[in-house]
Amino acid sequence: LEELVNRELSTIGNPEWKNLRAEYRAELTLNNITALINSKLLFQQALATGIKATDAEVQAEVQKYAKTFRSEAEMNAALASQNMDRATLEKNIFENLTASKYVEGKIKVTVTDAEISKYYKSNLEEFPHPDIVRTSHILIHPEGSSAAQEAAANERAQNLLSRVKKGEDFATLARQNSVDSSASQGGDIGYTSREALAPEYAEAAFSLPIGGVQVVRTQYGYHIIKVTDKKKEGLFTLDEIKPQLSERLKTEKYQEELNNL
């Protein structure tokens, strides 16, 4: 429990426990011990029914996590800031994957078109948008902070840009090369406002025409950006918002079923 609380506090600058408001201390304690008990119960139930994650599955998740950092040292530093180490990470992943396998076998949720349409028509006030742009990207991390590593990452990004311009499929290149979580969706990050993007990314995305591609450097690395659509301020249509709305309603149903479980 203390580890979980400290990990949460690390995200807001590690304030001292004694300096927190009593109500906030109580909320932190209750929320984290509830989450801890729930996860342990699901894990124990999974083991009792013969379900558990394999070593290969655990290591695959560890590698996914590691890919979000430029080096192992950077990953270890990030783990340390959350009061964790690699062994703790692997243990947590094993328990979470095992519990997830159990839950996936117990909970199946679907959302019908009629449910989505009803929610949309009843909540139109939720669907206005500012000027927005839809982009896909391929994110390349420099392997370190040296000038040579920076140049190598830039060269790799420029090479991928050239391949896109020559007609290679952007989504395929994203799945094969991007270190961002959007790689599984072919690099697509959907519609976003200017404020939701890194400044350099936003400048390129809103300046390029639909179909335009460009390499941009942000604090996250080198992005090969492709603009796939643009919309002026207005209201999302049901067709435009349907995928996100479907996922939201599924998540709400899933959470209800999980609470019941």
ChimeraX commands (.cxc) that place a marker at each C-alpha (Angstrom):
marker #1 position 0.00,0.00,0.00 radius 0.5
marker #1 position 2.81,2.38,0.88 radius 0.5
marker #1 position 4.52,1.66,-2.46 radius 0.5
marker #1 position 1.30,2.40,-4.37 radius 0.5
marker #1 position 0.71,5.64,-2.46 radius 0.5
marker #1 position 4.32,6.76,-2.94 radius 0.5
marker #1 position 4.13,5.93,-6.63 radius 0.5
marker #1 position 1.05,8.12,-7.00 radius 0.5
marker #1 position 2.67,10.93,-5.00 radius 0.5
marker #1 position 5.76,10.72,-7.25 radius 0.5
marker #1 position 3.60,11.95,-10.15 radius 0.5
marker #1 position 2.93,15.23,-8.31 radius 0.5
marker #1 position 6.43,15.96,-7.08 radius 0.5
marker #1 position 6.70,13.69,-3.99 radius 0.5
marker #1 position 5.09,15.98,-1.40 radius 0.5
marker #1 position 5.61,14.92,2.22 radius 0.5
marker #1 position 2.81,12.84,3.72 radius 0.5
marker #1 position 2.52,15.11,6.76 radius 0.5
marker #1 position 1.92,18.12,4.51 radius 0.5
marker #1 position -1.07,16.60,2.71 radius 0.5
marker #1 position -4.62,17.52,3.69 radius 0.5
marker #1 position -6.23,14.89,5.94 radius 0.5
marker #1 position -9.06,14.38,3.43 radius 0.5
marker #1 position -6.55,13.78,0.62 radius 0.5
marker #1 position -4.56,11.31,2.76 radius 0.5
marker #1 position -7.77,9.38,3.49 radius 0.5
marker #1 position -8.74,9.39,-0.20 radius 0.5
marker #1 position -5.29,8.20,-1.29 radius 0.5
marker #1 position -5.31,5.40,1.27 radius 0.5
marker #1 position -8.84,4.19,0.50 radius 0.5
marker #1 position -8.47,4.32,-3.29 radius 0.5
marker #1 position -5.14,2.51,-3.30 radius 0.5
marker #1 position -6.01,-0.17,-0.78 radius 0.5
marker #1 position -9.26,-0.84,-2.68 radius 0.5
marker #1 position -7.33,-1.16,-5.95 radius 0.5
marker #1 position -4.75,-3.38,-4.25 radius 0.5
marker #1 position -7.35,-5.71,-2.73 radius 0.5
marker #1 position -9.30,-5.94,-5.99 radius 0.5
marker #1 position -6.21,-6.76,-8.04 radius 0.5
marker #1 position -4.96,-9.33,-5.52 radius 0.5
marker #1 position -8.36,-11.04,-5.37 radius 0.5
marker #1 position -8.56,-11.27,-9.16 radius 0.5
marker #1 position -4.99,-12.58,-9.32 radius 0.5
marker #1 position -5.67,-15.23,-6.65 radius 0.5
marker #1 position -8.88,-16.29,-8.39 radius 0.5
marker #1 position -7.05,-16.60,-11.71 radius 0.5
marker #1 position -4.40,-18.88,-10.16 radius 0.5
marker #1 position -7.11,-20.92,-8.42 radius 0.5
marker #1 position -8.73,-21.59,-11.79 radius 0.5
marker #1 position -5.43,-22.56,-13.42 radius 0.5
marker #1 position -4.85,-19.33,-15.34 radius 0.5
marker #1 position -1.51,-17.55,-15.39 radius 0.5
marker #1 position 0.62,-15.46,-17.73 radius 0.5
marker #1 position 3.62,-17.12,-19.39 radius 0.5
marker #1 position 7.21,-15.88,-19.10 radius 0.5
marker #1 position 7.13,-15.05,-22.83 radius 0.5
marker #1 position 4.03,-12.87,-22.39 radius 0.5
marker #1 position 5.59,-11.06,-19.44 radius 0.5
marker #1 position 8.84,-10.39,-21.29 radius 0.5
marker #1 position 6.93,-9.16,-24.35 radius 0.5
marker #1 position 5.21,-6.55,-22.16 radius 0.5
marker #1 position 8.51,-5.60,-20.53 radius 0.5
marker #1 position 10.00,-5.02,-23.99 radius 0.5
marker #1 position 7.02,-2.85,-25.01 radius 0.5
marker #1 position 7.59,-0.75,-21.90 radius 0.5
marker #1 position 11.34,-0.58,-22.53 radius 0.5
marker #1 position 10.79,0.65,-26.10 radius 0.5
marker #1 position 9.25,3.86,-24.75 radius 0.5
marker #1 position 12.69,4.86,-23.39 radius 0.5
marker #1 position 15.88,5.76,-25.21 radius 0.5
marker #1 position 18.03,3.45,-23.07 radius 0.5
marker #1 position 17.86,0.91,-20.26 radius 0.5
marker #1 position 19.43,3.47,-17.91 radius 0.5
marker #1 position 16.60,5.91,-18.67 radius 0.5
marker #1 position 14.03,3.18,-18.02 radius 0.5
marker #1 position 15.66,2.23,-14.72 radius 0.5
marker #1 position 15.69,5.89,-13.65 radius 0.5
marker #1 position 11.98,6.18,-14.48 radius 0.5
marker #1 position 11.23,3.02,-12.49 radius 0.5
marker #1 position 13.27,4.31,-9.54 radius 0.5
marker #1 position 11.28,7.55,-9.56 radius 0.5
marker #1 position 8.18,5.39,-9.02 radius 0.5
marker #1 position 9.87,3.40,-6.23 radius 0.5
marker #1 position 10.23,0.37,-8.51 radius 0.5
marker #1 position 12.95,-1.73,-10.15 radius 0.5
marker #1 position 12.90,-4.19,-13.06 radius 0.5
marker #1 position 12.06,-7.16,-10.83 radius 0.5
marker #1 position 9.07,-5.30,-9.37 radius 0.5
marker #1 position 7.98,-4.30,-12.87 radius 0.5
marker #1 position 8.08,-7.94,-14.04 radius 0.5
marker #1 position 6.18,-9.11,-10.93 radius 0.5
marker #1 position 3.49,-6.46,-11.45 radius 0.5
marker #1 position 3.17,-7.29,-15.13 radius 0.5
marker #1 position 2.86,-11.02,-14.33 radius 0.5
marker #1 position 0.09,-10.39,-11.80 radius 0.5
marker #1 position -1.74,-7.89,-14.01 radius 0.5
marker #1 position -1.57,-10.12,-17.11 radius 0.5
marker #1 position -2.75,-13.13,-15.13 radius 0.5
marker #1 position -5.69,-11.20,-13.66 radius 0.5
marker #1 position -6.51,-9.77,-17.09 radius 0.5
marker #1 position -6.62,-13.24,-18.64 radius 0.5
marker #1 position -9.11,-14.31,-15.98 radius 0.5
marker #1 position -11.24,-11.20,-16.42 radius 0.5
marker #1 position -11.25,-11.50,-20.24 radius 0.5
marker #1 position -12.67,-15.00,-19.91 radius 0.5
marker #1 position -15.44,-13.78,-17.61 radius 0.5
marker #1 position -16.49,-10.46,-19.15 radius 0.5
marker #1 position -17.76,-10.02,-22.69 radius 0.5
marker #1 position -19.34,-6.66,-23.52 radius 0.5
marker #1 position -20.90,-5.41,-26.75 radius 0.5
marker #1 position -22.50,-2.11,-27.72 radius 0.5
marker #1 position -25.19,-1.94,-30.40 radius 0.5
marker #1 position -25.56,0.74,-33.07 radius 0.5
marker #1 position -28.91,1.64,-31.49 radius 0.5
marker #1 position -27.26,2.28,-28.10 radius 0.5
marker #1 position -24.60,4.48,-29.70 radius 0.5
marker #1 position -27.17,6.45,-31.69 radius 0.5
marker #1 position -29.39,6.96,-28.63 radius 0.5
marker #1 position -26.49,8.26,-26.55 radius 0.5
marker #1 position -25.34,10.61,-29.32 radius 0.5
marker #1 position -28.81,12.13,-29.86 radius 0.5
marker #1 position -29.34,12.55,-26.11 radius 0.5
marker #1 position -25.96,14.22,-25.49 radius 0.5
marker #1 position -25.24,16.48,-28.47 radius 0.5
marker #1 position -23.67,19.05,-26.15 radius 0.5
marker #1 position -20.72,16.66,-25.67 radius 0.5
marker #1 position -19.69,16.65,-29.34 radius 0.5
marker #1 position -18.64,20.14,-30.47 radius 0.5
marker #1 position -15.01,20.53,-31.59 radius 0.5
marker #1 position -12.56,23.36,-32.38 radius 0.5
marker #1 position -10.45,23.30,-35.56 radius 0.5
marker #1 position -9.01,19.78,-35.58 radius 0.5
marker #1 position -6.64,17.69,-37.64 radius 0.5
marker #1 position -6.34,13.93,-38.04 radius 0.5
marker #1 position -2.80,12.63,-38.30 radius 0.5
marker #1 position -0.79,9.45,-38.34 radius 0.5
marker #1 position 2.84,9.40,-37.24 radius 0.5
marker #1 position 5.91,7.22,-36.96 radius 0.5
marker #1 position 7.98,8.02,-33.86 radius 0.5
marker #1 position 11.73,7.39,-33.86 radius 0.5
marker #1 position 13.71,7.71,-30.62 radius 0.5
marker #1 position 17.41,8.63,-30.66 radius 0.5
marker #1 position 19.32,5.80,-28.94 radius 0.5
marker #1 position 21.01,8.33,-26.65 radius 0.5
marker #1 position 21.81,12.02,-26.27 radius 0.5
marker #1 position 25.05,12.26,-28.27 radius 0.5
marker #1 position 25.24,14.23,-31.52 radius 0.5
marker #1 position 25.96,11.02,-33.45 radius 0.5
marker #1 position 22.91,9.26,-32.01 radius 0.5
marker #1 position 20.77,12.31,-32.74 radius 0.5
marker #1 position 22.02,12.39,-36.33 radius 0.5
marker #1 position 21.37,8.65,-36.75 radius 0.5
marker #1 position 17.76,9.02,-35.58 radius 0.5
marker #1 position 17.24,11.98,-37.91 radius 0.5
marker #1 position 18.72,10.05,-40.82 radius 0.5
marker #1 position 16.42,7.10,-40.11 radius 0.5
marker #1 position 13.39,9.42,-39.97 radius 0.5
marker #1 position 14.37,11.12,-43.25 radius 0.5
marker #1 position 14.82,7.71,-44.87 radius 0.5
marker #1 position 11.32,6.67,-43.78 radius 0.5
marker #1 position 9.93,9.97,-45.07 radius 0.5
marker #1 position 11.53,9.27,-48.43 radius 0.5
marker #1 position 9.99,5.80,-48.54 radius 0.5
marker #1 position 6.54,7.26,-47.77 radius 0.5
marker #1 position 6.95,9.83,-50.55 radius 0.5
marker #1 position 7.89,7.05,-52.97 radius 0.5
marker #1 position 4.58,5.35,-52.28 radius 0.5
marker #1 position 5.22,2.80,-49.51 radius 0.5
marker #1 position 2.24,2.22,-47.21 radius 0.5
marker #1 position 2.45,4.58,-44.22 radius 0.5
marker #1 position 0.50,2.30,-41.87 radius 0.5
marker #1 position 2.78,-0.66,-42.60 radius 0.5
marker #1 position 5.90,1.44,-42.00 radius 0.5
marker #1 position 4.40,2.72,-38.73 radius 0.5
marker #1 position 3.70,-0.81,-37.49 radius 0.5
marker #1 position 7.24,-1.87,-38.35 radius 0.5
marker #1 position 9.18,1.17,-37.10 radius 0.5
marker #1 position 7.27,3.41,-34.69 radius 0.5
marker #1 position 7.97,3.19,-30.95 radius 0.5
marker #1 position 4.69,4.96,-30.14 radius 0.5
marker #1 position 1.66,3.02,-28.87 radius 0.5
marker #1 position -0.21,4.16,-31.99 radius 0.5
marker #1 position 1.97,1.80,-34.09 radius 0.5
marker #1 position -0.65,-0.96,-33.74 radius 0.5
marker #1 position -3.17,1.38,-35.41 radius 0.5
marker #1 position -0.81,2.12,-38.27 radius 0.5
marker #1 position 0.29,5.31,-36.55 radius 0.5
marker #1 position -3.19,6.88,-36.52 radius 0.5
marker #1 position -3.83,9.11,-33.48 radius 0.5
marker #1 position -7.25,10.31,-34.63 radius 0.5
marker #1 position -8.53,13.88,-34.55 radius 0.5
marker #1 position -6.77,16.31,-32.22 radius 0.5
marker #1 position -6.90,20.02,-31.48 radius 0.5
marker #1 position -3.82,22.22,-31.68 radius 0.5
marker #1 position -3.63,22.41,-27.87 radius 0.5
marker #1 position -3.54,18.62,-27.51 radius 0.5
marker #1 position -0.33,18.29,-29.54 radius 0.5
marker #1 position 3.31,19.16,-28.93 radius 0.5
marker #1 position 3.85,22.69,-30.35 radius 0.5
marker #1 position 6.23,21.57,-33.13 radius 0.5
marker #1 position 3.90,18.71,-34.10 radius 0.5
marker #1 position 0.85,21.00,-34.10 radius 0.5
marker #1 position 2.60,23.62,-36.25 radius 0.5
marker #1 position 3.39,21.03,-38.92 radius 0.5
marker #1 position 0.04,19.23,-38.73 radius 0.5
marker #1 position -2.06,22.37,-39.10 radius 0.5
marker #1 position 0.20,23.80,-41.83 radius 0.5
marker #1 position 0.38,20.72,-44.07 radius 0.5
marker #1 position -2.36,19.98,-46.61 radius 0.5
marker #1 position -4.36,16.75,-46.38 radius 0.5
marker #1 position -2.02,14.00,-47.55 radius 0.5
marker #1 position 1.06,16.05,-46.68 radius 0.5
marker #1 position 4.01,14.43,-44.88 radius 0.5
marker #1 position 6.91,15.94,-42.93 radius 0.5
marker #1 position 9.56,15.09,-40.33 radius 0.5
marker #1 position 9.33,17.05,-37.07 radius 0.5
marker #1 position 11.53,16.93,-33.96 radius 0.5
marker #1 position 9.79,17.22,-30.58 radius 0.5
marker #1 position 10.87,16.36,-27.05 radius 0.5
marker #1 position 9.68,12.79,-27.74 radius 0.5
marker #1 position 11.89,12.20,-30.78 radius 0.5
marker #1 position 11.50,12.40,-34.56 radius 0.5
marker #1 position 7.96,12.15,-35.95 radius 0.5
marker #1 position 7.18,11.37,-39.57 radius 0.5
marker #1 position 3.76,13.06,-39.72 radius 0.5
marker #1 position 1.03,12.41,-42.26 radius 0.5
marker #1 position -2.12,14.57,-42.32 radius 0.5
marker #1 position -5.16,12.47,-43.24 radius 0.5
marker #1 position -8.03,14.94,-42.63 radius 0.5
marker #1 position -8.91,18.41,-41.31 radius 0.5
marker #1 position -12.11,19.87,-39.93 radius 0.5
marker #1 position -13.15,23.41,-39.08 radius 0.5
marker #1 position -14.84,24.15,-35.74 radius 0.5
marker #1 position -18.24,22.47,-35.59 radius 0.5
marker #1 position -20.11,19.39,-34.32 radius 0.5
marker #1 position -18.88,15.82,-34.78 radius 0.5
marker #1 position -21.36,13.76,-36.79 radius 0.5
marker #1 position -22.45,10.39,-35.44 radius 0.5
marker #1 position -20.33,8.60,-38.07 radius 0.5
marker #1 position -17.23,10.60,-37.12 radius 0.5
marker #1 position -17.57,10.06,-33.39 radius 0.5
marker #1 position -18.97,6.51,-33.55 radius 0.5
marker #1 position -15.68,4.59,-33.00 radius 0.5
marker #1 position -14.71,6.65,-29.93 radius 0.5
marker #1 position -18.26,6.61,-28.58 radius 0.5
marker #1 position -18.47,2.85,-29.03 radius 0.5
marker #1 position -15.23,2.41,-27.07 radius 0.5
marker #1 position -16.44,4.76,-24.32 radius 0.5
marker #1 position -19.74,2.91,-23.88 radius 0.5
marker #1 position -17.93,-0.45,-23.95 radius 0.5
marker #1 position -15.56,0.81,-21.26 radius 0.5
marker #1 position -18.48,1.91,-19.08 radius 0.5
marker #1 position -20.20,-1.46,-19.50 radius 0.5
marker #1 position -16.93,-3.29,-18.87 radius 0.5
marker #1 position -16.29,-1.30,-15.68 radius 0.5
marker #1 position -19.77,-2.11,-14.41 radius 0.5
marker #1 position -19.24,-5.82,-15.10 radius 0.5
marker #1 position -15.79,-5.67,-13.48 radius 0.5
marker #1 position -17.25,-4.08,-10.36 radius 0.5
marker #1 position -19.84,-6.85,-10.23 radius 0.5
marker #1 position -17.14,-9.49,-10.65 radius 0.5
marker link #1:1,2 radius 0.2
marker link #1:2,3 radius 0.2
marker link #1:3,4 radius 0.2
marker link #1:4,5 radius 0.2
marker link #1:5,6 radius 0.2
marker link #1:6,7 radius 0.2
marker link #1:7,8 radius 0.2
marker link #1:8,9 radius 0.2
marker link #1:9,10 radius 0.2
marker link #1:10,11 radius 0.2
marker link #1:11,12 radius 0.2
marker link #1:12,13 radius 0.2
marker link #1:13,14 radius 0.2
marker link #1:14,15 radius 0.2
marker link #1:15,16 radius 0.2
marker link #1:16,17 radius 0.2
marker link #1:17,18 radius 0.2
marker link #1:18,19 radius 0.2
marker link #1:19,20 radius 0.2
marker link #1:20,21 radius 0.2
marker link #1:21,22 radius 0.2
marker link #1:22,23 radius 0.2
marker link #1:23,24 radius 0.2
marker link #1:24,25 radius 0.2
marker link #1:25,26 radius 0.2
marker link #1:26,27 radius 0.2
marker link #1:27,28 radius 0.2
marker link #1:28,29 radius 0.2
marker link #1:29,30 radius 0.2
marker link #1:30,31 radius 0.2
marker link #1:31,32 radius 0.2
marker link #1:32,33 radius 0.2
marker link #1:33,34 radius 0.2
marker link #1:34,35 radius 0.2
marker link #1:35,36 radius 0.2
marker link #1:36,37 radius 0.2
marker link #1:37,38 radius 0.2
marker link #1:38,39 radius 0.2
marker link #1:39,40 radius 0.2
marker link #1:40,41 radius 0.2
marker link #1:41,42 radius 0.2
marker link #1:42,43 radius 0.2
marker link #1:43,44 radius 0.2
marker link #1:44,45 radius 0.2
marker link #1:45,46 radius 0.2
marker link #1:46,47 radius 0.2
marker link #1:47,48 radius 0.2
marker link #1:48,49 radius 0.2
marker link #1:49,50 radius 0.2
marker link #1:50,51 radius 0.2
marker link #1:51,52 radius 0.2
marker link #1:52,53 radius 0.2
marker link #1:53,54 radius 0.2
marker link #1:54,55 radius 0.2
marker link #1:55,56 radius 0.2
marker link #1:56,57 radius 0.2
marker link #1:57,58 radius 0.2
marker link #1:58,59 radius 0.2
marker link #1:59,60 radius 0.2
marker link #1:60,61 radius 0.2
marker link #1:61,62 radius 0.2
marker link #1:62,63 radius 0.2
marker link #1:63,64 radius 0.2
marker link #1:64,65 radius 0.2
marker link #1:65,66 radius 0.2
marker link #1:66,67 radius 0.2
marker link #1:67,68 radius 0.2
marker link #1:68,69 radius 0.2
marker link #1:69,70 radius 0.2
marker link #1:70,71 radius 0.2
marker link #1:71,72 radius 0.2
marker link #1:72,73 radius 0.2
marker link #1:73,74 radius 0.2
marker link #1:74,75 radius 0.2
marker link #1:75,76 radius 0.2
marker link #1:76,77 radius 0.2
marker link #1:77,78 radius 0.2
marker link #1:78,79 radius 0.2
marker link #1:79,80 radius 0.2
marker link #1:80,81 radius 0.2
marker link #1:81,82 radius 0.2
marker link #1:82,83 radius 0.2
marker link #1:83,84 radius 0.2
marker link #1:84,85 radius 0.2
marker link #1:85,86 radius 0.2
marker link #1:86,87 radius 0.2
marker link #1:87,88 radius 0.2
marker link #1:88,89 radius 0.2
marker link #1:89,90 radius 0.2
marker link #1:90,91 radius 0.2
marker link #1:91,92 radius 0.2
marker link #1:92,93 radius 0.2
marker link #1:93,94 radius 0.2
marker link #1:94,95 radius 0.2
marker link #1:95,96 radius 0.2
marker link #1:96,97 radius 0.2
marker link #1:97,98 radius 0.2
marker link #1:98,99 radius 0.2
marker link #1:99,100 radius 0.2
marker link #1:100,101 radius 0.2
marker link #1:101,102 radius 0.2
marker link #1:102,103 radius 0.2
marker link #1:103,104 radius 0.2
marker link #1:104,105 radius 0.2
marker link #1:105,106 radius 0.2
marker link #1:106,107 radius 0.2
marker link #1:107,108 radius 0.2
marker link #1:108,109 radius 0.2
marker link #1:109,110 radius 0.2
marker link #1:110,111 radius 0.2
marker link #1:111,112 radius 0.2
marker link #1:112,113 radius 0.2
marker link #1:113,114 radius 0.2
marker link #1:114,115 radius 0.2
marker link #1:115,116 radius 0.2
marker link #1:116,117 radius 0.2
marker link #1:117,118 radius 0.2
marker link #1:118,119 radius 0.2
marker link #1:119,120 radius 0.2
marker link #1:120,121 radius 0.2
marker link #1:121,122 radius 0.2
marker link #1:122,123 radius 0.2
marker link #1:123,124 radius 0.2
marker link #1:124,125 radius 0.2
marker link #1:125,126 radius 0.2
marker link #1:126,127 radius 0.2
marker link #1:127,128 radius 0.2
marker link #1:128,129 radius 0.2
marker link #1:129,130 radius 0.2
marker link #1:130,131 radius 0.2
marker link #1:131,132 radius 0.2
marker link #1:132,133 radius 0.2
marker link #1:133,134 radius 0.2
marker link #1:134,135 radius 0.2
marker link #1:135,136 radius 0.2
marker link #1:136,137 radius 0.2
marker link #1:137,138 radius 0.2
marker link #1:138,139 radius 0.2
marker link #1:139,140 radius 0.2
marker link #1:140,141 radius 0.2
marker link #1:141,142 radius 0.2
marker link #1:142,143 radius 0.2
marker link #1:143,144 radius 0.2
marker link #1:144,145 radius 0.2
marker link #1:145,146 radius 0.2
marker link #1:146,147 radius 0.2
marker link #1:147,148 radius 0.2
marker link #1:148,149 radius 0.2
marker link #1:149,150 radius 0.2
marker link #1:150,151 radius 0.2
marker link #1:151,152 radius 0.2
marker link #1:152,153 radius 0.2
marker link #1:153,154 radius 0.2
marker link #1:154,155 radius 0.2
marker link #1:155,156 radius 0.2
marker link #1:156,157 radius 0.2
marker link #1:157,158 radius 0.2
marker link #1:158,159 radius 0.2
marker link #1:159,160 radius 0.2
marker link #1:160,161 radius 0.2
marker link #1:161,162 radius 0.2
marker link #1:162,163 radius 0.2
marker link #1:163,164 radius 0.2
marker link #1:164,165 radius 0.2
marker link #1:165,166 radius 0.2
marker link #1:166,167 radius 0.2
marker link #1:167,168 radius 0.2
marker link #1:168,169 radius 0.2
marker link #1:169,170 radius 0.2
marker link #1:170,171 radius 0.2
marker link #1:171,172 radius 0.2
marker link #1:172,173 radius 0.2
marker link #1:173,174 radius 0.2
marker link #1:174,175 radius 0.2
marker link #1:175,176 radius 0.2
marker link #1:176,177 radius 0.2
marker link #1:177,178 radius 0.2
marker link #1:178,179 radius 0.2
marker link #1:179,180 radius 0.2
marker link #1:180,181 radius 0.2
marker link #1:181,182 radius 0.2
marker link #1:182,183 radius 0.2
marker link #1:183,184 radius 0.2
marker link #1:184,185 radius 0.2
marker link #1:185,186 radius 0.2
marker link #1:186,187 radius 0.2
marker link #1:187,188 radius 0.2
marker link #1:188,189 radius 0.2
marker link #1:189,190 radius 0.2
marker link #1:190,191 radius 0.2
marker link #1:191,192 radius 0.2
marker link #1:192,193 radius 0.2
marker link #1:193,194 radius 0.2
marker link #1:194,195 radius 0.2
marker link #1:195,196 radius 0.2
marker link #1:196,197 radius 0.2
marker link #1:197,198 radius 0.2
marker link #1:198,199 radius 0.2
marker link #1:199,200 radius 0.2
marker link #1:200,201 radius 0.2
marker link #1:201,202 radius 0.2
marker link #1:202,203 radius 0.2
marker link #1:203,204 radius 0.2
marker link #1:204,205 radius 0.2
marker link #1:205,206 radius 0.2
marker link #1:206,207 radius 0.2
marker link #1:207,208 radius 0.2
marker link #1:208,209 radius 0.2
marker link #1:209,210 radius 0.2
marker link #1:210,211 radius 0.2
marker link #1:211,212 radius 0.2
marker link #1:212,213 radius 0.2
marker link #1:213,214 radius 0.2
marker link #1:214,215 radius 0.2
marker link #1:215,216 radius 0.2
marker link #1:216,217 radius 0.2
marker link #1:217,218 radius 0.2
marker link #1:218,219 radius 0.2
marker link #1:219,220 radius 0.2
marker link #1:220,221 radius 0.2
marker link #1:221,222 radius 0.2
marker link #1:222,223 radius 0.2
marker link #1:223,224 radius 0.2
marker link #1:224,225 radius 0.2
marker link #1:225,226 radius 0.2
marker link #1:226,227 radius 0.2
marker link #1:227,228 radius 0.2
marker link #1:228,229 radius 0.2
marker link #1:229,230 radius 0.2
marker link #1:230,231 radius 0.2
marker link #1:231,232 radius 0.2
marker link #1:232,233 radius 0.2
marker link #1:233,234 radius 0.2
marker link #1:234,235 radius 0.2
marker link #1:235,236 radius 0.2
marker link #1:236,237 radius 0.2
marker link #1:237,238 radius 0.2
marker link #1:238,239 radius 0.2
marker link #1:239,240 radius 0.2
marker link #1:240,241 radius 0.2
marker link #1:241,242 radius 0.2
marker link #1:242,243 radius 0.2
marker link #1:243,244 radius 0.2
marker link #1:244,245 radius 0.2
marker link #1:245,246 radius 0.2
marker link #1:246,247 radius 0.2
marker link #1:247,248 radius 0.2
marker link #1:248,249 radius 0.2
marker link #1:249,250 radius 0.2
marker link #1:250,251 radius 0.2
marker link #1:251,252 radius 0.2
marker link #1:252,253 radius 0.2
marker link #1:253,254 radius 0.2
marker link #1:254,255 radius 0.2
marker link #1:255,256 radius 0.2
marker link #1:256,257 radius 0.2
marker link #1:257,258 radius 0.2
marker link #1:258,259 radius 0.2
marker link #1:259,260 radius 0.2
marker link #1:260,261 radius 0.2
view
